[in-house]
Amino acid sequence: MNRFNALVVSLAILASGYVQAQDSAKAPSPAQELIAYAAADFKMSGDAPNRFRHVRLGRLAAEDGTHRMVLCGDFLSSGTKPRWTPFATIKTSPYEQWLGGHAKSFCSAPGFKPQSKQDFSADLKRQIDAP
């Protein structure tokens, strides 16, 4: 391989790495993606909660061996008797949001494994408050 061809190959490799780095920098993390879905769903309900707690990201193993990312937590419901209600936002096509007992069953299932100890409550609240 002559020096010109070697230079062209080197530049192509560098450009490929740059494009991949740019693409991965633009792609939202699983947590960011699920937070955006959860926020949109809560906003659509018309009366979005103003408090969240214990919002965490995990992986849920299915019986067929597949895994789905799940955002679990609690929100403070509004009304005459406010109470903490569990929710689960599950990555599907594009997502499903569950409230109440069904949500709790996803997040307390034996196949649920938290991905970190990070609490995403503030991130979800910021996403809901954003215009």
C-alpha positions as CSV (number, residue, x, y, z in Angstrom):
1,M,0.0,0.0,0.0
2,N,1.5,3.3,-1.0
3,R,1.6,6.3,1.4
4,F,-1.4,8.0,-0.3
5,N,-3.6,5.0,0.1
6,A,-2.5,4.5,3.7
7,L,-3.4,8.2,4.4
8,V,-6.8,7.7,2.8
9,V,-7.5,4.6,4.9
10,S,-6.3,6.4,8.0
11,L,-8.6,9.3,7.4
12,A,-11.5,7.0,6.7
13,I,-11.0,5.2,10.0
14,L,-10.7,8.5,11.9
15,A,-13.9,9.8,10.2
16,S,-15.8,6.7,10.9
17,G,-14.8,6.9,14.6
18,Y,-15.8,10.6,14.7
19,V,-19.2,9.8,13.1
20,Q,-19.8,7.0,15.6
21,A,-18.9,9.2,18.5
22,Q,-21.2,11.9,17.3
23,D,-24.1,9.4,16.9
24,S,-23.6,8.0,20.3
25,A,-23.4,11.5,21.8
26,K,-26.8,12.3,20.3
27,A,-28.5,9.1,21.3
28,P,-30.3,9.4,24.7
29,S,-29.5,7.0,27.5
30,P,-32.2,4.5,28.4
31,A,-32.9,6.6,31.5
32,Q,-33.3,9.8,29.5
33,E,-35.5,8.1,27.0
34,L,-37.8,6.5,29.6
35,I,-37.9,9.8,31.6
36,A,-39.1,11.6,28.4
37,Y,-41.8,9.0,27.8
38,A,-43.0,9.0,31.4
39,A,-43.1,12.9,31.4
40,A,-45.0,13.0,28.2
41,D,-47.5,10.5,29.5
42,F,-48.0,12.3,32.8
43,K,-48.4,15.6,30.9
44,M,-51.0,14.1,28.6
45,S,-53.1,13.1,31.6
46,G,-53.8,16.8,32.2
47,D,-53.0,16.9,35.9
48,A,-49.3,16.0,36.0
49,P,-48.0,15.1,39.5
50,N,-45.8,17.6,41.2
51,R,-43.8,15.2,43.3
52,F,-42.0,12.0,42.7
53,R,-39.9,9.7,44.8
54,H,-37.7,6.6,44.4
55,V,-37.5,6.9,40.6
56,R,-35.0,4.4,39.4
57,L,-34.0,2.6,36.3
58,G,-33.8,-1.2,36.0
59,R,-33.8,-4.2,33.7
60,L,-36.7,-6.6,33.8
61,A,-36.0,-10.2,32.6
62,A,-38.8,-11.9,30.8
63,E,-39.4,-15.7,30.9
64,D,-38.2,-15.9,27.2
65,G,-34.8,-14.5,28.2
66,T,-35.3,-11.0,26.8
67,H,-34.7,-7.9,28.9
68,R,-36.7,-4.6,29.0
69,M,-35.6,-1.3,30.6
70,V,-38.1,-0.1,33.2
71,L,-38.3,3.2,35.0
72,C,-40.0,2.7,38.4
73,G,-41.1,5.1,41.1
74,D,-43.9,6.8,42.9
75,F,-45.8,10.0,42.3
76,L,-48.0,12.0,44.7
77,S,-51.5,11.9,43.3
78,S,-53.6,15.0,43.5
79,G,-57.1,15.3,44.8
80,T,-58.8,15.4,48.2
81,K,-56.8,12.5,49.5
82,P,-53.3,12.7,48.0
83,R,-51.4,9.5,48.2
84,W,-48.2,8.0,46.8
85,T,-49.0,5.8,43.7
86,P,-46.4,3.5,42.0
87,F,-45.7,3.9,38.3
88,A,-43.6,1.9,35.8
89,T,-42.6,3.1,32.3
90,I,-41.4,0.1,30.2
91,K,-39.4,0.3,27.0
92,T,-41.5,-1.4,24.3
93,S,-42.5,0.1,21.0
94,P,-42.0,2.8,22.1
95,Y,-43.2,2.4,25.7
96,E,-46.0,1.4,28.1
97,Q,-46.8,3.3,31.3
98,W,-48.5,1.4,34.2
99,L,-49.9,3.0,37.4
100,G,-50.9,1.5,40.7
101,G,-50.6,-2.2,41.6
102,H,-49.6,-3.3,38.1
103,A,-46.7,-0.9,38.2
104,K,-45.6,-2.2,41.5
105,S,-45.7,-5.8,40.3
106,F,-43.2,-5.0,37.5
107,C,-40.8,-3.2,39.8
108,S,-40.9,-5.8,42.6
109,A,-40.6,-8.8,40.3
110,P,-37.8,-11.2,40.9
111,G,-36.5,-10.5,37.4
112,F,-36.2,-6.7,38.1
113,K,-32.5,-5.6,38.6
114,P,-31.8,-2.0,39.4
115,Q,-29.1,-0.5,37.1
116,S,-27.8,2.0,39.6
117,K,-28.6,3.7,42.9
118,Q,-29.3,7.0,41.1
119,D,-32.7,8.5,41.9
120,F,-34.2,10.2,38.8
121,S,-37.1,11.9,40.6
122,A,-35.7,15.4,40.0
123,D,-34.9,14.6,36.4
124,L,-38.5,13.5,35.8
125,K,-39.9,16.6,37.5
126,R,-37.7,18.9,35.4
127,Q,-38.9,17.1,32.2
128,I,-42.5,17.6,33.2
129,D,-42.0,21.3,34.1
130,A,-40.2,21.9,30.7
131,P,-42.4,23.7,28.1
